[in-house]
Amino acid sequence: MLKRVLLGISLLLCVASASAFTLTDSKGGVHSSASYKGKWVLVNFWATWCPPCLEEIPDLIALHEKYRKTKLEVIGIAMDYQDPKQVLSFADSMFISYPIVLGDAKIAAQFGRLQGLPTSYLYNPEGKLVAYQVGALTKKSVEDYINRKAANKK
């Protein structure tokens, strides 16, 4: 029972710490949770060496391309790299169209403790963290989640 209470408290602290963020992408663009009010925001931590990360990139690109002008922004945060140029070259080779942030411990700390890669955080249009997932996600799972939440508001 105590373990469940402690786990619940740690999850609440993680959610509370991940509520607001400010990021600068590789092209100098600034992205903050406050600047995306009215849109869903998916923040995805990944690495070039991570097979599940690489598997989800095409779905993240598809989400970004389909919804960036209407209801969803995707931001990728590259972690655990040696050379920033290698990460950006890799992102270009994968045709990643969403903003890429070169991550470090300070950037990750805005979201709480990373338990693994990939890890994704989903913010609702009000700017509140509503879901996170350790492990790969799919375009369909994100769309289903957003559509379910929209249907529940009606």
C-alpha positions as CSV (number, residue, x, y, z in Angstrom):
1,M,0.0,0.0,0.0
2,L,2.8,2.4,0.9
3,K,4.5,1.7,-2.4
4,R,1.3,2.6,-4.3
5,V,1.0,5.9,-2.3
6,L,4.7,6.7,-3.0
7,L,4.3,5.9,-6.7
8,G,1.2,8.1,-6.9
9,I,3.0,10.9,-5.3
10,S,6.0,10.6,-7.6
11,L,3.7,10.5,-10.6
12,L,2.0,13.6,-9.4
13,L,5.3,15.3,-8.9
14,C,6.4,14.3,-12.4
15,V,3.1,15.7,-13.9
16,A,3.5,18.9,-11.9
17,S,7.1,19.4,-12.9
18,A,6.3,18.8,-16.6
19,S,3.5,21.3,-16.8
20,A,5.5,24.2,-18.2
21,F,8.5,24.2,-20.6
22,T,10.5,26.5,-22.7
23,L,12.8,25.0,-25.4
24,T,15.0,26.4,-28.2
25,D,15.2,24.2,-31.3
26,S,18.2,23.6,-33.5
27,K,17.2,26.5,-35.8
28,G,16.8,29.0,-33.0
29,G,13.0,28.8,-32.7
30,V,11.6,29.1,-29.2
31,H,8.8,26.7,-28.1
32,S,7.0,27.1,-24.8
33,S,3.9,25.4,-23.4
34,A,2.3,28.9,-23.1
35,S,2.9,29.7,-26.8
36,Y,0.8,26.7,-27.9
37,K,-2.4,27.4,-26.0
38,G,-5.3,26.1,-28.1
39,K,-3.2,23.3,-29.6
40,W,-2.2,19.8,-28.4
41,V,1.6,19.5,-28.0
42,L,3.5,16.2,-28.2
43,V,7.0,16.4,-26.8
44,N,9.1,13.3,-27.7
45,F,12.5,12.4,-26.2
46,W,14.5,10.2,-28.5
47,A,18.0,9.1,-29.5
48,T,19.5,8.2,-32.8
49,W,20.7,4.8,-31.5
50,C,17.3,3.8,-30.0
51,P,15.4,1.3,-32.2
52,P,11.9,2.1,-30.8
53,C,12.6,5.8,-31.3
54,L,13.4,5.2,-34.9
55,E,10.3,3.1,-35.4
56,E,8.0,5.9,-34.2
57,I,9.6,8.7,-36.2
58,P,7.5,8.2,-39.3
59,D,4.3,8.3,-37.2
60,L,5.5,11.5,-35.5
61,I,6.3,13.0,-38.9
62,A,2.8,12.0,-40.1
63,L,1.1,13.6,-37.1
64,H,3.1,16.8,-37.5
65,E,2.3,17.1,-41.2
66,K,-1.4,16.3,-40.8
67,Y,-2.1,18.5,-37.8
68,R,0.5,21.2,-37.3
69,K,-1.6,23.9,-38.9
70,T,-4.8,22.9,-37.0
71,K,-4.5,21.1,-33.7
72,L,-1.2,19.4,-32.8
73,E,2.4,20.4,-32.6
74,V,5.2,17.8,-32.3
75,I,8.6,18.7,-30.8
76,G,11.5,16.2,-30.7
77,I,14.2,16.3,-28.1
78,A,17.3,14.4,-29.1
79,M,19.2,12.9,-26.1
80,D,22.3,11.0,-25.4
81,Y,24.4,12.1,-28.4
82,Q,28.1,12.9,-28.9
83,D,27.9,15.3,-31.9
84,P,25.1,17.7,-32.5
85,K,25.9,17.8,-36.2
86,Q,25.4,14.0,-36.4
87,V,21.9,14.4,-34.8
88,L,20.9,17.1,-37.2
89,S,22.2,15.2,-40.2
90,F,20.3,12.1,-39.0
91,A,17.1,14.2,-38.6
92,D,17.6,15.5,-42.2
93,S,18.1,12.0,-43.5
94,M,14.9,10.8,-41.9
95,F,13.0,13.9,-43.3
96,I,12.0,15.0,-39.8
97,S,9.8,18.1,-40.4
98,Y,9.0,18.9,-36.7
99,P,11.3,21.0,-34.6
100,I,14.4,19.2,-33.1
101,V,15.8,20.3,-29.8
102,L,19.3,19.2,-28.8
103,G,18.6,18.0,-25.3
104,D,20.6,17.7,-22.1
105,A,20.0,17.2,-18.4
106,K,18.8,20.8,-17.9
107,I,16.2,20.5,-20.7
108,A,15.0,17.0,-19.5
109,A,14.7,18.4,-16.0
110,Q,11.8,20.6,-17.2
111,F,9.8,17.4,-17.7
112,G,10.9,15.3,-14.7
113,R,13.0,12.2,-14.6
114,L,13.3,10.3,-17.9
115,Q,12.7,6.6,-17.3
116,G,13.8,5.6,-20.8
117,L,13.8,6.4,-24.5
118,P,11.6,7.1,-26.2
119,T,9.4,9.0,-23.8
120,S,6.6,11.3,-24.9
121,Y,4.6,13.9,-23.1
122,L,1.2,15.1,-24.3
123,Y,-0.2,18.5,-23.4
124,N,-3.8,19.5,-24.0
125,P,-4.9,22.7,-25.6
126,E,-5.0,24.4,-22.2
127,G,-1.3,23.7,-21.7
128,K,-1.7,20.9,-19.1
129,L,0.2,17.7,-19.2
130,V,-2.5,15.0,-19.7
131,A,-0.5,11.9,-20.6
132,Y,3.0,10.5,-21.0
133,Q,4.3,7.3,-22.2
134,V,7.7,5.5,-21.9
135,G,8.1,3.5,-25.0
136,A,7.2,3.9,-28.6
137,L,3.8,5.4,-29.6
138,T,1.9,5.3,-32.9
139,K,0.0,7.9,-34.9
140,K,-3.2,6.0,-34.3
141,S,-2.7,5.9,-30.5
142,V,-2.2,9.7,-30.3
143,E,-5.2,10.4,-32.6
144,D,-7.4,8.0,-30.7
145,Y,-6.4,9.7,-27.4
146,I,-7.0,13.2,-28.7
147,N,-10.3,12.2,-30.3
148,R,-11.5,10.5,-27.1
149,K,-10.8,13.6,-25.1
150,A,-12.5,15.8,-27.6
151,A,-15.6,13.5,-27.6
152,N,-15.7,13.6,-23.7
153,K,-15.9,17.4,-23.8
154,K,-19.0,17.4,-25.8
